[in-house]
């Protein structure tokens, strides 16, 4: 099983799409709300170099945004 982390905000449409995608595909993930958690926001910016969400990390590989085909490939779903 892959280690999946998502940095998101409650108002982010693409974050919701990513989390829904994970749920539909039974992918366990750790979520950090960077709107309310300044420490995790700083961590996300340090890792990604930007403030856009979602930032998704799959086994130490980073994706910014909800790139469904790339995420599917990284998770071995296709």
SULUR-V202814 format. One record per pair of residues at least 12 apart in sequence whose C-alpha atoms are under 6 Angstrom apart, sorted by sequence separation. I is the first residue (numbers start at 1). J is the second residue. D is the distance in Angstrom with one decimal. If there is no record, write none. Layout:
i=(I	I)
j=(J	J)
d=(D	D)
This chain:
i=(5	7	9	4	5	6	7	8	9	5	8	9	15	8	8	7	7	18	6	6	5	5	14	4	4	3	3)
j=(29	31	33	29	30	31	32	33	34	31	34	35	54	53	54	54	55	66	55	56	56	57	66	57	58	58	59)
d=(5.4	5.9	5.2	4.8	4.7	4.9	4.8	5.1	5.8	5.9	5.9	5.4	5.2	5.5	5.0	5.6	5.1	6.0	5.7	4.5	5.7	5.1	5.9	5.7	4.6	5.7	5.1)
